[in-house]
């Protein structure tokens, strides 16, 4: 999604009275941060990199 579409999603989440959309976004962000921590612990990426940039560094074929 582009930045404008994300803006619309965020505004909608903040204005919905039930809070489910906002809660789902928060959970997604928490999960992304946890994934980043796991990838750092496994030697991928550097601080300041986005989750997508770090994921792109993960080799396609990883030994078991």
C-alpha positions as CSV (number, residue, x, y, z in Angstrom):
1,X,0.0,0.0,0.0
2,X,1.1,3.5,-0.6
3,X,1.4,6.2,2.1
4,X,-2.0,7.7,1.3
5,X,-3.7,4.4,1.7
6,X,-2.0,3.8,5.0
7,X,-3.0,7.2,6.2
8,X,-6.7,6.4,5.4
9,X,-6.4,3.1,7.3
10,X,-4.9,4.8,10.4
11,X,-7.5,7.6,10.4
12,X,-10.3,5.0,10.1
13,X,-8.8,3.0,12.9
14,X,-8.6,6.0,15.2
15,X,-12.2,7.1,14.5
16,X,-14.0,3.8,14.9
17,X,-15.7,3.6,18.2
18,X,-15.1,-0.1,18.9
19,X,-11.3,0.1,18.8
20,X,-10.9,-3.2,17.1
21,X,-9.0,-1.8,14.0
22,X,-6.7,0.2,16.2
23,X,-6.0,-2.9,18.4
24,X,-5.3,-5.0,15.4
25,X,-2.8,-2.4,14.1
26,X,-1.1,-2.3,17.5
27,X,-0.8,-6.1,17.6
28,X,0.6,-6.1,14.0
29,X,3.2,-3.4,15.0
30,X,4.2,-5.4,18.1
31,X,4.6,-8.6,16.0
32,X,6.8,-6.7,13.5
33,X,9.0,-5.4,16.3
34,X,9.3,-8.9,17.8
35,X,10.3,-10.3,14.3
36,X,12.9,-7.6,14.1
37,X,14.3,-8.6,17.5
38,X,14.5,-12.2,16.4
39,X,16.2,-11.4,13.2
40,X,18.8,-9.2,15.0
41,X,19.4,-12.1,17.4
42,X,20.1,-14.3,14.5
43,X,22.6,-11.9,13.0
44,X,20.5,-10.3,10.4
45,X,20.3,-6.5,9.9
46,X,21.5,-3.5,11.8
47,X,19.7,-1.1,14.1
48,X,17.7,1.5,12.2
49,X,16.8,-0.8,9.3
50,X,13.1,-1.5,8.5
51,X,11.7,-4.9,9.1
52,X,11.3,-5.3,5.3
53,X,15.0,-4.4,4.7
54,X,16.1,-6.9,7.3
55,X,13.8,-9.6,5.9
56,X,15.3,-9.0,2.4
57,X,18.7,-9.9,3.9
58,X,17.6,-13.4,5.0
59,X,19.1,-15.9,2.6
60,X,16.6,-18.0,0.5
61,X,18.2,-21.3,1.5
62,X,19.0,-21.6,5.1
63,X,20.7,-24.7,6.5
64,X,18.6,-26.6,9.1
